[in-house]
Amino acid sequence: MENLGVQKWVYGLAFFMILLRAEGFFVDITYVQSAVAKGAVCLDGSPPAYHFDPGSGEGINNWLIHFEGGAWCNNVTTCLARKETRLGSSTKMVKQVAFSGLLGNHPKRNPDFYNWNRIKVRYCDGSSFTGDVEAVNPKTNLHFRGARVFVAVIEDLLAKGMKNAKNAIISGCSAGGLTSILHCDKFKTLLPASTKVKCLADAGYFINAMDVSRAAHIEQFYNDVVTTHGSAKNLPTSCTSKMNPGLCFFPQNMAPTIQTPLFLVNAAYDSWQIKNILVPGVADPHGTWHSCKLDILKCSDSQLGIMQGFRLEFLKALGAVANSPSRGFFINSCYAHCQTEVQETWHRDDSPMLAGKSIANAVGDWYYDRTPFQKIDCPYPCDKTCHNRVFE
């Protein structure tokens, strides 16, 4: 059985590579060496990094800055483990990454942003770029400097032409999607006043919900992240002045005060949130949910009922940002996590649809003020356009 699993993984990887060659391309890494002198470094003290595909033609002064995802580390132990991986050190990062979906350069596959300057910022601080602790313990050599990394990367891009930006978007997937929410207004202040700036968060709207054992698992986890990284001073004061800073890591508590236009792409049954907020491992010691978490088609009726309740909690939390004309959202009923980076879910003939539009069309219409877009899908399993990939 183990060999069969490996064989399936190899076949899946081969298929992905074939798909990538057809629909994506590779972009080299750039290290921000100048950031080191500013103390703007990864967990291990290495320089931050990004991948940059320059714009062309009419998109030469348009910039899309996309932040990579990868969850968080919430204490010294988990951050030490992370330090030895690409999520804590730029020395462990691959030299090229694939660009597709909203980072793609093909006009038919990415109609509104294909000729923009497109940047993918690598994630190596473990705090959604919010941490800033000056002291470095010599025993661990852990650097909690995510907030400095954010500014250093933006300053590096400004020097490379973003200071002339006509249009700009900050976006991200998962923890990177949370980055684009937490830093939305700050990003705008770092750009010229004349730049049209909007923010896009993909699978970044994490909600404060009890797990299936009725424990506040994610609330405690986020509080530990904020405490470990010293994030409080870099979270919006409009939120931290009213509640515990750990609660300001949840978009439902701080996003209502964001002034810059914001678009949310999220599955109401976000697979990461189901696996880690609703049913974290500690809440399911006997593995009752194991098969269901891997494949929604294997969920029992009672499990689906609990997931339907989670969807209602998600929509209630979403209500905190839904009443502004500058907001946009594409909330489908797929079992998915991060849908903008992958061509099949961003814009293709068989992509997920809401109101007859792909995610790419919805985001493009919203950004260019062609038409507003605020759509919420009907409950699972009504949407037949979902992919519900089970190997995320």
C-alpha positions in Angstrom: 0.0 0.0 0.0 2.9 2.3 0.8 4.4 1.8 -2.7 1.1 2.4 -4.3 0.9 5.7 -2.4 4.3 6.7 -3.6 3.4 5.7 -7.2 0.3 7.9 -7.1 2.3 10.8 -5.8 4.9 10.4 -8.6 2.2 10.2 -11.2 0.5 13.3 -9.7 3.8 15.2 -9.7 4.5 14.2 -13.3 1.0 15.4 -14.3 1.5 18.7 -12.5 4.8 19.3 -14.3 3.2 18.6 -17.7 0.4 21.0 -16.8 2.9 23.6 -15.7 4.8 23.4 -18.9 1.6 24.0 -20.8 0.2 26.8 -18.6 3.0 28.3 -16.5 6.7 29.4 -16.7 9.6 29.7 -14.3 11.0 32.9 -12.8 14.4 33.4 -11.1 14.9 34.4 -7.5 16.1 37.8 -6.4 17.7 38.2 -3.0 17.3 41.6 -1.2 20.8 41.8 0.1 20.4 45.5 1.1 17.7 44.4 3.7 20.3 42.6 5.9 21.8 45.9 7.1 18.4 47.1 8.1 17.8 43.9 10.2 15.1 42.9 7.7 15.8 39.2 7.5 14.3 35.8 7.6 14.0 33.7 10.7 17.6 32.5 10.3 19.0 35.9 9.5 19.3 35.3 5.7 18.1 38.0 3.3 14.5 38.1 2.1 13.7 37.2 -1.5 11.2 37.5 -4.3 10.6 36.5 -7.9 10.0 39.3 -10.5 8.6 39.1 -14.0 8.7 42.6 -15.5 5.7 44.2 -17.1 5.5 45.2 -20.7 3.5 47.5 -23.0 0.6 49.2 -21.4 1.3 47.3 -18.1 4.8 48.7 -17.7 3.7 51.0 -14.8 1.3 48.5 -13.2 2.5 46.4 -10.3 1.1 43.2 -8.7 2.9 42.2 -5.5 1.8 38.7 -4.4 2.8 37.2 -1.0 3.5 33.5 -0.6 1.6 31.5 2.0 2.8 28.9 4.5 1.0 29.2 7.9 2.8 30.5 10.9 5.2 29.5 13.8 3.8 30.3 17.3 6.7 29.6 19.6 10.5 29.1 19.7 10.2 25.4 19.1 8.0 25.7 15.9 10.1 28.6 14.7 13.3 26.7 15.1 11.9 23.9 13.0 10.8 26.4 10.4 14.2 28.0 10.4 15.7 25.0 8.7 13.2 25.1 5.8 12.3 27.5 2.9 9.7 29.0 5.2 12.4 30.3 7.5 15.5 30.7 5.3 16.2 32.0 1.8 19.1 29.7 1.6 16.7 26.8 1.5 14.5 28.3 -1.3 14.5 26.9 -4.8 16.1 29.3 -7.4 13.0 29.4 -9.6 9.3 29.2 -9.0 6.4 28.7 -11.4 4.2 31.7 -12.3 0.6 30.9 -13.4 -2.9 32.1 -12.6 -2.9 35.7 -11.6 0.9 35.7 -12.0 0.7 34.4 -15.6 1.9 36.3 -18.7 -0.6 35.0 -21.2 -3.4 37.4 -22.2 -6.0 34.6 -22.6 -5.2 33.1 -19.3 -4.7 36.3 -17.3 -6.6 38.9 -19.3 -6.3 41.9 -17.0 -2.9 41.5 -15.4 -0.7 39.5 -17.8 1.5 42.4 -18.8 1.8 43.9 -15.3 5.0 43.7 -13.3 4.3 40.6 -11.3 6.2 39.8 -8.1 5.9 36.8 -5.8 7.4 37.6 -2.4 8.8 34.5 -0.6 7.6 33.9 3.0 10.3 33.3 5.5 9.3 35.1 8.8 6.4 33.0 10.1 4.2 35.9 11.1 2.5 37.2 7.9 5.2 39.9 7.9 4.1 41.5 11.2 6.9 40.6 13.7 9.6 43.0 14.9 11.8 42.0 17.9 15.1 43.7 18.1 16.8 41.2 20.4 18.2 38.0 19.0 18.8 35.1 21.3 22.3 33.8 20.5 21.3 30.2 21.5 18.5 30.1 18.8 19.6 32.8 16.4 15.9 33.4 15.6 15.1 36.7 14.0 11.5 37.9 14.4 11.6 40.7 11.8 8.7 40.1 9.4 7.5 43.7 9.5 10.9 45.0 8.5 11.1 42.5 5.6 7.8 43.8 4.3 9.0 47.4 4.2 12.4 46.4 2.8 10.9 44.4 -0.1 8.5 47.2 -1.0 11.4 49.8 -0.9 13.5 47.6 -3.1 10.6 47.4 -5.6 10.0 51.1 -5.5 13.7 51.7 -6.4 13.2 49.3 -9.4 10.3 51.3 -10.9 7.3 50.9 -8.6 7.8 54.6 -7.6 6.2 55.3 -11.0 3.3 52.9 -10.5 0.0 53.9 -12.1 -1.8 50.9 -10.7 -0.9 48.5 -7.9 -2.3 45.5 -6.2 -1.1 43.7 -3.0 -2.3 40.1 -3.0 -1.4 36.9 -1.4 -2.5 33.3 -0.7 -3.3 31.8 2.7 -0.9 33.4 5.2 0.1 35.7 2.3 -3.6 36.5 1.9 -3.7 37.5 5.5 -0.6 39.6 4.8 -2.4 41.5 2.1 -5.3 42.2 4.6 -3.1 43.2 7.5 -0.9 45.4 5.4 -3.5 46.7 3.0 -3.6 50.3 4.2 0.2 50.4 4.9 1.0 49.3 1.4 -1.0 52.2 0.0 0.9 54.7 2.2 4.3 53.4 0.8 3.2 54.1 -2.8 2.8 57.5 -4.5 -0.5 59.3 -3.7 -1.4 59.2 -7.4 -1.3 55.4 -7.6 -4.5 53.5 -7.8 -4.1 50.8 -5.0 -6.3 47.9 -4.2 -5.8 44.7 -2.1 -6.7 41.1 -3.0 -6.7 38.3 -0.4 -6.9 34.7 -1.5 -7.9 32.2 1.2 -6.7 34.8 3.8 -10.0 35.3 5.7 -9.3 33.1 8.7 -12.1 33.1 11.2 -12.2 32.8 14.9 -14.2 29.6 15.4 -14.3 26.9 18.0 -13.0 23.5 17.0 -15.1 20.3 17.1 -14.1 19.8 20.7 -15.4 23.3 21.5 -11.9 24.6 22.3 -10.6 28.0 21.1 -7.6 26.4 19.4 -7.0 29.0 16.6 -7.5 32.0 19.0 -4.8 30.7 21.3 -2.5 29.9 18.4 -2.8 33.4 16.9 -2.3 34.9 20.3 0.9 32.9 20.6 2.1 34.0 17.2 1.5 37.7 18.0 3.3 37.3 21.4 6.3 35.4 20.0 6.9 37.7 17.1 6.1 41.0 18.9 3.5 41.7 16.3 1.2 43.9 18.3 2.8 47.2 17.4 2.5 46.4 13.7 -1.2 45.5 13.7 -3.8 48.2 13.0 -4.2 50.4 16.1 -7.9 50.8 15.1 -8.2 47.2 16.3 -5.5 46.8 19.0 -6.9 49.8 20.8 -10.2 47.9 21.3 -9.2 44.3 21.9 -6.4 41.9 22.6 -3.8 42.1 19.8 -4.0 38.4 19.1 -7.7 38.9 18.1 -6.5 41.5 15.6 -4.9 38.7 13.5 -8.4 37.7 12.6 -9.7 39.7 9.6 -13.2 39.8 10.9 -11.9 42.1 13.7 -9.6 44.4 11.8 -10.7 44.4 8.1 -13.8 46.6 8.7 -11.5 49.5 9.4 -9.5 49.1 6.2 -9.8 52.2 4.0 -8.2 50.8 0.8 -10.5 48.8 -1.5 -10.3 45.1 -0.7 -11.4 41.9 -2.6 -11.7 38.5 -0.9 -11.5 35.2 -2.7 -12.3 32.4 -0.4 -14.0 29.0 -0.2 -16.7 28.9 2.4 -15.4 25.4 3.1 -11.8 26.5 3.0 -9.9 23.2 3.2 -7.1 24.6 5.4 -9.6 26.1 7.9 -11.6 22.8 8.0 -8.3 20.9 8.7 -6.7 23.3 11.2 -9.4 25.5 12.7 -12.5 23.3 12.8 -10.8 19.9 13.2 -7.1 20.4 14.2 -5.3 17.2 15.1 -5.6 17.8 18.9 -9.4 17.9 18.5 -9.5 14.6 16.7 -7.2 12.2 18.5 -8.7 9.1 17.0 -8.5 10.3 13.4 -12.3 10.1 12.9 -12.1 13.0 10.5 -9.0 11.9 8.6 -10.6 10.7 5.4 -13.1 13.5 5.4 -10.4 16.2 5.7 -8.6 14.7 2.7 -11.6 14.3 0.5 -15.0 16.0 1.1 -16.7 13.2 -0.9 -15.7 10.9 2.0 -17.4 12.9 4.7 -20.3 11.4 6.6 -23.7 13.1 6.8 -22.9 14.3 10.4 -19.5 15.6 9.3 -21.1 17.5 6.4 -23.6 18.9 8.9 -20.8 20.3 11.1 -19.1 21.7 8.0 -22.3 23.4 7.0 -22.3 25.0 10.4 -18.8 26.2 9.8 -19.9 27.8 6.5 -22.5 29.8 8.4 -19.9 31.0 10.9 -17.7 32.0 8.0 -20.5 34.0 6.3 -21.3 35.7 9.6 -17.7 36.7 10.0 -17.6 37.9 6.4 -20.6 40.2 7.2 -18.1 42.5 9.0 -16.7 43.6 5.6 -19.6 43.1 3.3 -21.4 46.4 3.5 -19.0 48.6 1.6 -19.2 49.3 -2.2 -15.3 49.3 -2.3 -15.3 45.7 -1.2 -15.5 42.8 -3.5 -15.8 39.1 -2.8 -16.0 35.7 -4.6 -17.1 33.2 -2.0 -17.6 29.8 -3.5 -18.6 26.4 -2.0 -15.6 24.5 -3.2 -13.4 22.5 -0.8 -10.3 24.4 -1.7 -7.5 26.6 -0.4 -5.9 29.2 -2.6 -7.5 29.6 -6.0 -5.7 32.5 -7.7 -2.2 31.0 -8.2 -3.4 28.0 -10.1 -4.5 28.3 -13.7 -7.3 25.8 -13.5 -9.1 27.8 -10.7 -8.1 31.3 -11.8 -9.2 31.4 -15.4 -9.9 28.5 -17.7 -12.9 27.1 -19.5 -13.5 24.7 -16.6 -12.7 27.1 -13.8 -15.0 27.6 -10.8 -17.7 30.2 -11.7 -20.0 32.5 -9.8 -22.6 34.5 -11.7 -21.0 33.2 -14.9 -17.6 34.7 -14.1 -14.3 33.1 -13.3 -12.3 34.5 -10.4 -10.0 36.3 -12.9 -13.0 38.1 -14.5 -14.5 39.0 -11.2 -11.3 40.4 -9.8 -10.5 42.3 -13.1 -14.0 43.8 -13.3 -13.7 45.0 -9.6 -10.2 46.4 -9.9 -10.9 48.4 -13.1 -14.3 49.5 -11.8 -16.2 47.9 -14.7 -18.8 46.3 -12.4 -18.9 45.5 -8.7 -18.7 41.9 -7.6 -20.0 40.6 -4.3 -21.2 37.0 -4.8 -21.7 34.1 -2.3 -22.2 30.6 -3.6 -25.1 28.3 -2.5 -24.2 25.5 0.0 -22.2 22.4 -0.9 -22.8 20.4 -3.1 -24.8 22.7 -5.4 -21.8 24.1 -7.3 -20.8 21.8 -10.1 -17.9 24.0 -11.3 -15.7 23.2 -8.3 -12.6 21.1 -8.6 -12.3 20.1 -5.0 -8.7 18.9 -5.4 -7.9 16.5 -2.6 -4.1 16.7 -2.7 -3.6 20.2 -1.5 
